[in-house]
């Protein structure tokens, strides 16, 4: 495995961990992508960006079992 591929695999693994920590492992992929697209439209440095970042910082400080209680209890089929 090339070093670039290893880095890419690690990045995907870490991002998947963030989804799990947020309690969204059972969420529909389209829902997740839509939310991420909305997040991408928030300009860095704005009050909303700081607010969401603060929430994330606190979630990372919490034990993994407490960080993200399941927000989505059921899912539709993966697309």
RADA-V696182 format. One record per residue. SS is DSSP state (2 for helix, 1 for strand, 0 for the rest). PHI is phi in whole degrees, -180 to 180 (999 if undefined). PSI is psi in degrees with one decimal (* if undefined). Layout:
<<SS;PHI;PSI> <SS;PHI;PSI>>
This chain:
<<0;999;131.1> <0;-73;160.1> <2;-65;-34.8> <2;-65;-42.0> <2;-66;-38.5> <2;-63;-43.1> <2;-63;-42.3> <2;-63;-44.1> <2;-63;-43.4> <2;-63;-42.5> <2;-61;-43.8> <2;-65;-39.8> <2;-61;-45.9> <2;-65;-41.2> <2;-65;-38.6> <2;-62;-36.8> <2;-64;-35.3> <2;-67;-41.9> <2;-61;-43.8> <2;-65;-43.0> <2;-63;-31.5> <0;-78;-6.9> <0;79;28.6> <0;-115;22.4> <0;-67;-21.9> <0;-101;6.7> <0;-74;149.6> <0;-64;137.2> <2;-60;-38.4> <2;-64;-38.7> <2;-61;-47.8> <2;-61;-46.4> <2;-63;-42.2> <2;-59;-43.5> <2;-63;-41.7> <2;-66;-38.0> <2;-63;-42.5> <2;-61;-43.8> <2;-61;-37.5> <2;-64;-21.1> <0;-84;-6.4> <0;-84;120.6> <0;-70;133.1> <0;-57;141.8> <0;91;-11.6> <0;-77;165.2> <2;-60;-40.2> <2;-65;-40.7> <2;-62;-46.0> <2;-63;-41.3> <2;-61;-47.9> <2;-68;-37.6> <2;-65;-40.4> <2;-61;-41.0> <2;-60;-44.8> <2;-64;-42.2> <2;-59;-44.3> <2;-65;-38.9> <2;-64;-37.3> <2;-69;-28.6> <2;-74;-27.6> <0;-75;151.5> <0;-57;146.6> <2;-54;-35.1> <2;-70;-20.0> <2;-105;-13.8> <2;-62;-45.0> <0;-140;92.2> <0;-64;149.1> <0;-54;125.2> <0;-98;-23.8> <0;-121;116.0> <0;-91;-27.7> <0;-134;161.2> <0;-133;156.9> <0;-89;176.4> <0;-61;143.3> <0;-67;140.5> <0;-101;*>>
